[in-house]
């Protein structure tokens, strides 16, 4: 998603520089949508990682898992 956001941003800048305002506006909106989706996905993964870390650190199975793996 982030790659597509950057590509659309570059297209928007180039189109704006050439005076193609309709194409520039569309590419800018598309870039913002892609970046928003990327950011929401990043936040979801960050939250999931936090929940997994909390679950593992408060788990009663950790000592038994360590004993089995040794």
PyMOL Python script that loads the backbone (N, CA, C, O; Angstrom):
from pymol import cmd

cmd.read_pdbstr("""\
ATOM      1  N   UNK A   1       0.812  -1.185   0.000  1.00  0.00           N
ATOM      2  CA  UNK A   1       0.000   0.000   0.000  1.00  0.00           C
ATOM      3  C   UNK A   1       0.863   1.259   0.000  1.00  0.00           C
ATOM      4  O   UNK A   1       0.574   2.226  -0.705  1.00  0.00           O
ATOM      5  N   UNK A   2       1.925   1.231   0.801  1.00  0.00           N
ATOM      6  CA  UNK A   2       2.768   2.419   0.892  1.00  0.00           C
ATOM      7  C   UNK A   2       3.426   2.716  -0.453  1.00  0.00           C
ATOM      8  O   UNK A   2       3.569   3.874  -0.844  1.00  0.00           O
ATOM      9  N   UNK A   3       3.821   1.664  -1.150  1.00  0.00           N
ATOM     10  CA  UNK A   3       4.452   1.858  -2.460  1.00  0.00           C
ATOM     11  C   UNK A   3       3.478   2.513  -3.435  1.00  0.00           C
ATOM     12  O   UNK A   3       3.855   3.417  -4.182  1.00  0.00           O
ATOM     13  N   UNK A   4       2.218   2.054  -3.428  1.00  0.00           N
ATOM     14  CA  UNK A   4       1.219   2.642  -4.324  1.00  0.00           C
ATOM     15  C   UNK A   4       0.912   4.084  -3.939  1.00  0.00           C
ATOM     16  O   UNK A   4       0.644   4.915  -4.806  1.00  0.00           O
ATOM     17  N   UNK A   5       0.950   4.384  -2.642  1.00  0.00           N
ATOM     18  CA  UNK A   5       0.722   5.765  -2.203  1.00  0.00           C
ATOM     19  C   UNK A   5       1.825   6.680  -2.719  1.00  0.00           C
ATOM     20  O   UNK A   5       1.555   7.795  -3.165  1.00  0.00           O
ATOM     21  N   UNK A   6       3.056   6.213  -2.658  1.00  0.00           N
ATOM     22  CA  UNK A   6       4.180   7.018  -3.154  1.00  0.00           C
ATOM     23  C   UNK A   6       4.096   7.183  -4.671  1.00  0.00           C
ATOM     24  O   UNK A   6       4.352   8.269  -5.190  1.00  0.00           O
ATOM     25  N   UNK A   7       3.739   6.114  -5.385  1.00  0.00           N
ATOM     26  CA  UNK A   7       3.619   6.198  -6.848  1.00  0.00           C
ATOM     27  C   UNK A   7       2.540   7.206  -7.232  1.00  0.00           C
ATOM     28  O   UNK A   7       2.752   8.026  -8.125  1.00  0.00           O
ATOM     29  N   UNK A   8       1.388   7.154  -6.571  1.00  0.00           N
ATOM     30  CA  UNK A   8       0.310   8.104  -6.870  1.00  0.00           C
ATOM     31  C   UNK A   8       0.713   9.525  -6.508  1.00  0.00           C
ATOM     32  O   UNK A   8       0.327  10.470  -7.195  1.00  0.00           O
ATOM     33  N   UNK A   9       1.482   9.689  -5.438  1.00  0.00           N
ATOM     34  CA  UNK A   9       1.952  11.021  -5.068  1.00  0.00           C
ATOM     35  C   UNK A   9       2.884  11.587  -6.134  1.00  0.00           C
ATOM     36  O   UNK A   9       2.789  12.765  -6.479  1.00  0.00           O
ATOM     37  N   UNK A  10       3.773  10.765  -6.650  1.00  0.00           N
ATOM     38  CA  UNK A  10       4.676  11.221  -7.713  1.00  0.00           C
ATOM     39  C   UNK A  10       3.893  11.567  -8.972  1.00  0.00           C
ATOM     40  O   UNK A  10       4.176  12.574  -9.620  1.00  0.00           O
ATOM     41  N   UNK A  11       2.916  10.742  -9.323  1.00  0.00           N
ATOM     42  CA  UNK A  11       2.071  11.035 -10.489  1.00  0.00           C
ATOM     43  C   UNK A  11       1.339  12.355 -10.290  1.00  0.00           C
ATOM     44  O   UNK A  11       1.226  13.156 -11.218  1.00  0.00           O
ATOM     45  N   UNK A  12       0.841  12.579  -9.073  1.00  0.00           N
ATOM     46  CA  UNK A  12       0.140  13.823  -8.774  1.00  0.00           C
ATOM     47  C   UNK A  12       1.062  15.029  -8.909  1.00  0.00           C
ATOM     48  O   UNK A  12       0.663  16.055  -9.460  1.00  0.00           O
ATOM     49  N   UNK A  13       2.274  14.918  -8.418  1.00  0.00           N
ATOM     50  CA  UNK A  13       3.225  16.034  -8.517  1.00  0.00           C
ATOM     51  C   UNK A  13       3.616  16.321  -9.955  1.00  0.00           C
ATOM     52  O   UNK A  13       3.703  17.479 -10.363  1.00  0.00           O
ATOM     53  N   UNK A  14       3.852  15.271 -10.720  1.00  0.00           N
ATOM     54  CA  UNK A  14       4.217  15.456 -12.130  1.00  0.00           C
ATOM     55  C   UNK A  14       3.049  16.051 -12.911  1.00  0.00           C
ATOM     56  O   UNK A  14       3.233  16.977 -13.700  1.00  0.00           O
ATOM     57  N   UNK A  15       1.853  15.520 -12.691  1.00  0.00           N
ATOM     58  CA  UNK A  15       0.678  16.043 -13.396  1.00  0.00           C
ATOM     59  C   UNK A  15       0.402  17.487 -12.996  1.00  0.00           C
ATOM     60  O   UNK A  15       0.012  18.299 -13.835  1.00  0.00           O
ATOM     61  N   UNK A  16       0.602  17.814 -11.721  1.00  0.00           N
ATOM     62  CA  UNK A  16       0.424  19.192 -11.280  1.00  0.00           C
ATOM     63  C   UNK A  16       1.444  20.121 -11.899  1.00  0.00           C
ATOM     64  O   UNK A  16       1.129  21.262 -12.239  1.00  0.00           O
ATOM     65  N   UNK A  17       2.672  19.637 -12.046  1.00  0.00           N
ATOM     66  CA  UNK A  17       3.718  20.432 -12.681  1.00  0.00           C
ATOM     67  C   UNK A  17       3.444  20.676 -14.154  1.00  0.00           C
ATOM     68  O   UNK A  17       3.832  21.708 -14.700  1.00  0.00           O
ATOM     69  N   UNK A  18       2.783  19.737 -14.788  1.00  0.00           N
ATOM     70  CA  UNK A  18       2.456  19.886 -16.213  1.00  0.00           C
ATOM     71  C   UNK A  18       1.140  20.622 -16.439  1.00  0.00           C
ATOM     72  O   UNK A  18       0.774  20.903 -17.580  1.00  0.00           O
ATOM     73  N   UNK A  19       0.428  20.936 -15.355  1.00  0.00           N
ATOM     74  CA  UNK A  19      -0.822  21.676 -15.481  1.00  0.00           C
ATOM     75  C   UNK A  19      -2.051  20.818 -15.662  1.00  0.00           C
ATOM     76  O   UNK A  19      -3.119  21.338 -15.982  1.00  0.00           O
ATOM     77  N   UNK A  20      -1.933  19.540 -15.469  1.00  0.00           N
ATOM     78  CA  UNK A  20      -3.071  18.624 -15.592  1.00  0.00           C
ATOM     79  C   UNK A  20      -3.742  18.506 -14.218  1.00  0.00           C
ATOM     80  O   UNK A  20      -3.529  17.535 -13.492  1.00  0.00           O
ATOM     81  N   UNK A  21      -4.552  19.509 -13.879  1.00  0.00           N
ATOM     82  CA  UNK A  21      -5.070  19.605 -12.521  1.00  0.00           C
ATOM     83  C   UNK A  21      -6.065  18.498 -12.177  1.00  0.00           C
ATOM     84  O   UNK A  21      -6.092  18.038 -11.036  1.00  0.00           O
ATOM     85  N   UNK A  22      -6.882  18.060 -13.133  1.00  0.00           N
ATOM     86  CA  UNK A  22      -7.851  16.995 -12.838  1.00  0.00           C
ATOM     87  C   UNK A  22      -7.141  15.683 -12.521  1.00  0.00           C
ATOM     88  O   UNK A  22      -7.514  14.981 -11.582  1.00  0.00           O
ATOM     89  N   UNK A  23      -6.135  15.362 -13.294  1.00  0.00           N
ATOM     90  CA  UNK A  23      -5.371  14.133 -13.053  1.00  0.00           C
ATOM     91  C   UNK A  23      -4.593  14.249 -11.748  1.00  0.00           C
ATOM     92  O   UNK A  23      -4.492  13.285 -10.989  1.00  0.00           O
ATOM     93  N   UNK A  24      -4.049  15.422 -11.495  1.00  0.00           N
ATOM     94  CA  UNK A  24      -3.304  15.651 -10.262  1.00  0.00           C
ATOM     95  C   UNK A  24      -4.203  15.500  -9.040  1.00  0.00           C
ATOM     96  O   UNK A  24      -3.807  14.882  -8.052  1.00  0.00           O
ATOM     97  N   UNK A  25      -5.389  16.049  -9.099  1.00  0.00           N
ATOM     98  CA  UNK A  25      -6.331  15.962  -7.980  1.00  0.00           C
ATOM     99  C   UNK A  25      -6.756  14.515  -7.737  1.00  0.00           C
ATOM    100  O   UNK A  25      -6.820  14.074  -6.590  1.00  0.00           O
ATOM    101  N   UNK A  26      -7.046  13.781  -8.797  1.00  0.00           N
ATOM    102  CA  UNK A  26      -7.442  12.378  -8.664  1.00  0.00           C
ATOM    103  C   UNK A  26      -6.301  11.542  -8.076  1.00  0.00           C
ATOM    104  O   UNK A  26      -6.530  10.722  -7.186  1.00  0.00           O
ATOM    105  N   UNK A  27      -5.087  11.744  -8.564  1.00  0.00           N
ATOM    106  CA  UNK A  27      -3.943  10.978  -8.057  1.00  0.00           C
ATOM    107  C   UNK A  27      -3.652  11.336  -6.602  1.00  0.00           C
ATOM    108  O   UNK A  27      -3.240  10.474  -5.826  1.00  0.00           O
ATOM    109  N   UNK A  28      -3.861  12.598  -6.223  1.00  0.00           N
ATOM    110  CA  UNK A  28      -3.641  13.011  -4.834  1.00  0.00           C
ATOM    111  C   UNK A  28      -4.658  12.325  -3.923  1.00  0.00           C
ATOM    112  O   UNK A  28      -4.297  11.824  -2.858  1.00  0.00           O
ATOM    113  N   UNK A  29      -5.917  12.299  -4.331  1.00  0.00           N
ATOM    114  CA  UNK A  29      -6.947  11.632  -3.519  1.00  0.00           C
ATOM    115  C   UNK A  29      -6.669  10.134  -3.405  1.00  0.00           C
ATOM    116  O   UNK A  29      -6.829   9.546  -2.335  1.00  0.00           O
ATOM    117  N   UNK A  30      -6.258   9.530  -4.500  1.00  0.00           N
ATOM    118  CA  UNK A  30      -5.936   8.104  -4.492  1.00  0.00           C
ATOM    119  C   UNK A  30      -4.739   7.831  -3.586  1.00  0.00           C
ATOM    120  O   UNK A  30      -4.716   6.836  -2.862  1.00  0.00           O
ATOM    121  N   UNK A  31      -3.750   8.712  -3.628  1.00  0.00           N
ATOM    122  CA  UNK A  31      -2.582   8.573  -2.770  1.00  0.00           C
ATOM    123  C   UNK A  31      -2.970   8.666  -1.302  1.00  0.00           C
ATOM    124  O   UNK A  31      -2.461   7.906  -0.478  1.00  0.00           O
ATOM    125  N   UNK A  32      -3.852   9.576  -0.969  1.00  0.00           N
ATOM    126  CA  UNK A  32      -4.290   9.710   0.421  1.00  0.00           C
ATOM    127  C   UNK A  32      -5.071   8.484   0.888  1.00  0.00           C
ATOM    128  O   UNK A  32      -4.944   8.075   2.042  1.00  0.00           O
ATOM    129  N   UNK A  33      -5.869   7.901   0.013  1.00  0.00           N
ATOM    130  CA  UNK A  33      -6.619   6.695   0.363  1.00  0.00           C
ATOM    131  C   UNK A  33      -5.664   5.528   0.603  1.00  0.00           C
ATOM    132  O   UNK A  33      -5.813   4.791   1.578  1.00  0.00           O
ATOM    133  N   UNK A  34      -4.690   5.361  -0.280  1.00  0.00           N
ATOM    134  CA  UNK A  34      -3.713   4.280  -0.109  1.00  0.00           C
ATOM    135  C   UNK A  34      -2.909   4.459   1.176  1.00  0.00           C
ATOM    136  O   UNK A  34      -2.647   3.489   1.889  1.00  0.00           O
ATOM    137  N   UNK A  35      -2.517   5.704   1.472  1.00  0.00           N
ATOM    138  CA  UNK A  35      -1.746   5.933   2.690  1.00  0.00           C
ATOM    139  C   UNK A  35      -2.598   5.674   3.927  1.00  0.00           C
ATOM    140  O   UNK A  35      -2.102   5.132   4.914  1.00  0.00           O
ATOM    141  N   UNK A  36      -3.869   6.053   3.888  1.00  0.00           N
ATOM    142  CA  UNK A  36      -4.759   5.802   5.024  1.00  0.00           C
ATOM    143  C   UNK A  36      -4.931   4.300   5.254  1.00  0.00           C
ATOM    144  O   UNK A  36      -4.924   3.842   6.396  1.00  0.00           O
ATOM    145  N   UNK A  37      -5.086   3.538   4.174  1.00  0.00           N
ATOM    146  CA  UNK A  37      -5.195   2.085   4.314  1.00  0.00           C
ATOM    147  C   UNK A  37      -3.912   1.475   4.866  1.00  0.00           C
ATOM    148  O   UNK A  37      -3.952   0.575   5.705  1.00  0.00           O
ATOM    149  N   UNK A  38      -2.769   1.975   4.384  1.00  0.00           N
ATOM    150  CA  UNK A  38      -1.483   1.502   4.894  1.00  0.00           C
ATOM    151  C   UNK A  38      -1.359   1.803   6.387  1.00  0.00           C
ATOM    152  O   UNK A  38      -0.944   0.944   7.165  1.00  0.00           O
ATOM    153  N   UNK A  39      -1.719   3.023   6.783  1.00  0.00           N
ATOM    154  CA  UNK A  39      -1.582   3.435   8.173  1.00  0.00           C
ATOM    155  C   UNK A  39      -2.515   2.634   9.083  1.00  0.00           C
ATOM    156  O   UNK A  39      -2.117   2.235  10.178  1.00  0.00           O
ATOM    157  N   UNK A  40      -3.749   2.398   8.641  1.00  0.00           N
ATOM    158  CA  UNK A  40      -4.669   1.599   9.439  1.00  0.00           C
ATOM    159  C   UNK A  40      -4.171   0.159   9.584  1.00  0.00           C
ATOM    160  O   UNK A  40      -4.287  -0.438  10.654  1.00  0.00           O
ATOM    161  N   UNK A  41      -3.622  -0.390   8.510  1.00  0.00           N
ATOM    162  CA  UNK A  41      -3.041  -1.733   8.595  1.00  0.00           C
ATOM    163  C   UNK A  41      -1.857  -1.784   9.532  1.00  0.00           C
ATOM    164  O   UNK A  41      -1.692  -2.747  10.280  1.00  0.00           O
ATOM    165  N   UNK A  42      -1.027  -0.748   9.496  1.00  0.00           N
ATOM    166  CA  UNK A  42       0.125  -0.665  10.397  1.00  0.00           C
ATOM    167  C   UNK A  42      -0.333  -0.603  11.853  1.00  0.00           C
ATOM    168  O   UNK A  42       0.220  -1.288  12.713  1.00  0.00           O
ATOM    169  N   UNK A  43      -1.352   0.227  12.125  1.00  0.00           N
ATOM    170  CA  UNK A  43      -1.863   0.326  13.496  1.00  0.00           C
ATOM    171  C   UNK A  43      -2.476  -0.987  13.965  1.00  0.00           C
ATOM    172  O   UNK A  43      -2.327  -1.364  15.128  1.00  0.00           O
ATOM    173  N   UNK A  44      -3.165  -1.686  13.063  1.00  0.00           N
ATOM    174  CA  UNK A  44      -3.754  -2.975  13.424  1.00  0.00           C
ATOM    175  C   UNK A  44      -2.665  -3.989  13.762  1.00  0.00           C
ATOM    176  O   UNK A  44      -2.791  -4.729  14.738  1.00  0.00           O
ATOM    177  N   UNK A  45      -1.607  -4.029  12.974  1.00  0.00           N
ATOM    178  CA  UNK A  45      -0.506  -4.953  13.262  1.00  0.00           C
ATOM    179  C   UNK A  45       0.218  -4.580  14.543  1.00  0.00           C
ATOM    180  O   UNK A  45       0.638  -5.457  15.299  1.00  0.00           O
ATOM    181  N   UNK A  46       0.368  -3.290  14.794  1.00  0.00           N
ATOM    182  CA  UNK A  46       1.008  -2.836  16.021  1.00  0.00           C
ATOM    183  C   UNK A  46       0.172  -3.235  17.241  1.00  0.00           C
ATOM    184  O   UNK A  46       0.711  -3.695  18.247  1.00  0.00           O
ATOM    185  N   UNK A  47      -1.140  -3.056  17.142  1.00  0.00           N
ATOM    186  CA  UNK A  47      -2.022  -3.463  18.229  1.00  0.00           C
ATOM    187  C   UNK A  47      -2.014  -4.962  18.440  1.00  0.00           C
ATOM    188  O   UNK A  47      -2.026  -5.433  19.577  1.00  0.00           O
ATOM    189  N   UNK A  48      -1.994  -5.709  17.359  1.00  0.00           N
ATOM    190  CA  UNK A  48      -1.942  -7.168  17.470  1.00  0.00           C
ATOM    191  C   UNK A  48      -0.643  -7.615  18.132  1.00  0.00           C
ATOM    192  O   UNK A  48      -0.655  -8.510  18.977  1.00  0.00           O
ATOM    193  N   UNK A  49       0.473  -7.000  17.757  1.00  0.00           N
ATOM    194  CA  UNK A  49       1.757  -7.346  18.366  1.00  0.00           C
ATOM    195  C   UNK A  49       1.750  -7.024  19.858  1.00  0.00           C
ATOM    196  O   UNK A  49       2.298  -7.782  20.659  1.00  0.00           O
ATOM    197  N   UNK A  50       1.132  -5.903  20.235  1.00  0.00           N
ATOM    198  CA  UNK A  50       1.036  -5.550  21.655  1.00  0.00           C
ATOM    199  C   UNK A  50       0.203  -6.580  22.411  1.00  0.00           C
ATOM    200  O   UNK A  50       0.582  -7.003  23.503  1.00  0.00           O
ATOM    201  N   UNK A  51      -0.927  -6.985  21.838  1.00  0.00           N
ATOM    202  CA  UNK A  51      -1.783  -7.968  22.501  1.00  0.00           C
ATOM    203  C   UNK A  51      -1.086  -9.319  22.649  1.00  0.00           C
ATOM    204  O   UNK A  51      -1.213  -9.975  23.683  1.00  0.00           O
ATOM    205  N   UNK A  52      -0.359  -9.728  21.630  1.00  0.00           N
ATOM    206  CA  UNK A  52       0.363 -11.004  21.704  1.00  0.00           C
ATOM    207  C   UNK A  52       1.462 -10.927  22.757  1.00  0.00           C
ATOM    208  O   UNK A  52       1.666 -11.879  23.511  1.00  0.00           O
ATOM    209  N   UNK A  53       2.169  -9.805  22.815  1.00  0.00           N
ATOM    210  CA  UNK A  53       3.230  -9.638  23.803  1.00  0.00           C
ATOM    211  C   UNK A  53       2.663  -9.688  25.217  1.00  0.00           C
ATOM    212  O   UNK A  53       3.235 -10.334  26.095  1.00  0.00           O
ATOM    213  N   UNK A  54       1.539  -9.007  25.438  1.00  0.00           N
ATOM    214  CA  UNK A  54       0.909  -9.031  26.757  1.00  0.00           C
ATOM    215  C   UNK A  54       0.423 -10.431  27.107  1.00  0.00           C
ATOM    216  O   UNK A  54       0.554 -10.861  28.253  1.00  0.00           O
ATOM    217  N   UNK A  55      -0.133 -11.141  26.143  1.00  0.00           N
ATOM    218  CA  UNK A  55      -0.637 -12.485  26.410  1.00  0.00           C
ATOM    219  C   UNK A  55       0.503 -13.436  26.753  1.00  0.00           C
ATOM    220  O   UNK A  55       0.355 -14.287  27.630  1.00  0.00           O
ATOM    221  N   UNK A  56       1.622 -13.302  26.083  1.00  0.00           N
ATOM    222  CA  UNK A  56       2.752 -14.195  26.340  1.00  0.00           C
ATOM    223  C   UNK A  56       3.414 -13.862  27.674  1.00  0.00           C
ATOM    224  O   UNK A  56       3.797 -14.764  28.419  1.00  0.00           O
ATOM    225  N   UNK A  57       3.550 -12.570  27.976  1.00  0.00           N
ATOM    226  CA  UNK A  57       4.232 -12.205  29.219  1.00  0.00           C
ATOM    227  C   UNK A  57       3.390 -12.507  30.460  1.00  0.00           C
ATOM    228  O   UNK A  57       3.948 -12.679  31.543  1.00  0.00           O
ATOM    229  N   UNK A  58       2.072 -12.575  30.331  1.00  0.00           N
ATOM    230  CA  UNK A  58       1.208 -12.878  31.463  1.00  0.00           C
ATOM    231  C   UNK A  58       0.709 -14.326  31.442  1.00  0.00           C
ATOM    232  O   UNK A  58      -0.176 -14.696  32.214  1.00  0.00           O
ATOM    233  N   UNK A  59       1.267 -15.116  30.579  1.00  0.00           N
ATOM    234  CA  UNK A  59       0.812 -16.493  30.460  1.00  0.00           C
ATOM    235  C   UNK A  59       1.456 -17.367  31.532  1.00  0.00           C
ATOM    236  O   UNK A  59       2.607 -17.161  31.919  1.00  0.00           O
ATOM    237  N   UNK A  60       0.698 -18.334  31.995  1.00  0.00           N
ATOM    238  CA  UNK A  60       1.231 -19.296  32.960  1.00  0.00           C
ATOM    239  C   UNK A  60       1.931 -20.455  32.248  1.00  0.00           C
ATOM    240  O   UNK A  60       2.543 -21.304  32.897  1.00  0.00           O
ATOM    241  N   UNK A  61       1.843 -20.491  30.930  1.00  0.00           N
ATOM    242  CA  UNK A  61       2.462 -21.575  30.177  1.00  0.00           C
ATOM    243  C   UNK A  61       3.931 -21.304  29.859  1.00  0.00           C
ATOM    244  O   UNK A  61       4.651 -22.219  29.461  1.00  0.00           O
ATOM    245  N   UNK A  62       4.384 -20.066  30.028  1.00  0.00           N
ATOM    246  CA  UNK A  62       5.749 -19.721  29.640  1.00  0.00           C
ATOM    247  C   UNK A  62       6.787 -20.552  30.386  1.00  0.00           C
ATOM    248  O   UNK A  62       7.697 -21.068  29.738  1.00  0.00           O
ATOM    249  N   UNK A  63       6.710 -20.716  31.713  1.00  0.00           N
ATOM    250  CA  UNK A  63       7.731 -21.542  32.383  1.00  0.00           C
ATOM    251  C   UNK A  63       7.730 -22.993  31.904  1.00  0.00           C
ATOM    252  O   UNK A  63       8.793 -23.598  31.765  1.00  0.00           O
ATOM    253  N   UNK A  64       6.556 -23.552  31.651  1.00  0.00           N
ATOM    254  CA  UNK A  64       6.512 -24.937  31.184  1.00  0.00           C
ATOM    255  C   UNK A  64       7.040 -25.062  29.758  1.00  0.00           C
ATOM    256  O   UNK A  64       7.667 -26.062  29.410  1.00  0.00           O
ATOM    257  N   UNK A  65       6.782 -24.028  28.919  1.00  0.00           N
ATOM    258  CA  UNK A  65       7.311 -24.061  27.564  1.00  0.00           C
ATOM    259  C   UNK A  65       8.822 -23.942  27.551  1.00  0.00           C
ATOM    260  O   UNK A  65       9.491 -24.585  26.742  1.00  0.00           O
ATOM    261  N   UNK A  66       9.360 -23.133  28.434  1.00  0.00           N
ATOM    262  CA  UNK A  66      10.817 -22.987  28.533  1.00  0.00           C
ATOM    263  C   UNK A  66      11.424 -24.297  29.012  1.00  0.00           C
ATOM    264  O   UNK A  66      12.474 -24.710  28.517  1.00  0.00           O
ATOM    265  N   UNK A  67      10.783 -24.951  29.961  1.00  0.00           N
ATOM    266  CA  UNK A  67      11.306 -26.215  30.488  1.00  0.00           C
ATOM    267  C   UNK A  67      11.262 -27.302  29.420  1.00  0.00           C
ATOM    268  O   UNK A  67      12.159 -28.143  29.372  1.00  0.00           O
ATOM    269  N   UNK A  68      10.254 -27.309  28.574  1.00  0.00           N
ATOM    270  CA  UNK A  68      10.142 -28.311  27.520  1.00  0.00           C
ATOM    271  C   UNK A  68      11.179 -28.068  26.437  1.00  0.00           C
ATOM    272  O   UNK A  68      11.734 -29.019  25.886  1.00  0.00           O
ATOM    273  N   UNK A  69      11.447 -26.806  26.125  1.00  0.00           N
ATOM    274  CA  UNK A  69      12.379 -26.506  25.033  1.00  0.00           C
ATOM    275  C   UNK A  69      13.825 -26.719  25.423  1.00  0.00           C
ATOM    276  O   UNK A  69      14.677 -26.854  24.544  1.00  0.00           O
ATOM    277  N   UNK A  70      14.135 -26.755  26.712  1.00  0.00           N
ATOM    278  CA  UNK A  70      15.531 -26.928  27.158  1.00  0.00           C
ATOM    279  C   UNK A  70      15.863 -28.345  27.185  1.00  0.00           C
ATOM    280  O   UNK A  70      16.986 -28.710  27.532  1.00  0.00           O
TER     281      UNK A  70
END
""", "prot")
cmd.dss("prot")
cmd.show_as("cartoon", "prot")
cmd.util.cbc("prot")
cmd.orient("prot")
